[in-house]
Amino acid sequence: MTNPKIDEALESLLELDELDVREHRDVYENIHAELRRQLQSADEPATR
């Protein structure tokens, strides 16, 4: 099973080649934040 939000975050790595190196940190921080959100939501009990 895949998670579209994780896939989208990781796909943003493909943009790095087009960006100035100084902008890479922001991309990495955004990816890290999204991955953390997704991990935290995976730990939350499912609601019905």
Contacts in CASP RR format, 6 or more apart in sequence:
PFRMAT RR
TARGET T0000
AUTHOR 0000-0000-0000
METHOD contacts of the structure
MODEL  1
MTNPKIDEALESLLELDELDVREHRDVYENIHAELRRQLQSADEPATR
3 38 0 8 1.000
5 34 0 8 1.000
5 37 0 8 1.000
5 38 0 8 1.000
6 34 0 8 1.000
6 35 0 8 1.000
6 38 0 8 1.000
8 34 0 8 1.000
9 30 0 8 1.000
9 31 0 8 1.000
9 34 0 8 1.000
9 35 0 8 1.000
9 38 0 8 1.000
10 31 0 8 1.000
12 27 0 8 1.000
12 30 0 8 1.000
12 31 0 8 1.000
13 27 0 8 1.000
13 31 0 8 1.000
15 27 0 8 1.000
16 24 0 8 1.000
16 27 0 8 1.000
19 27 0 8 1.000
END
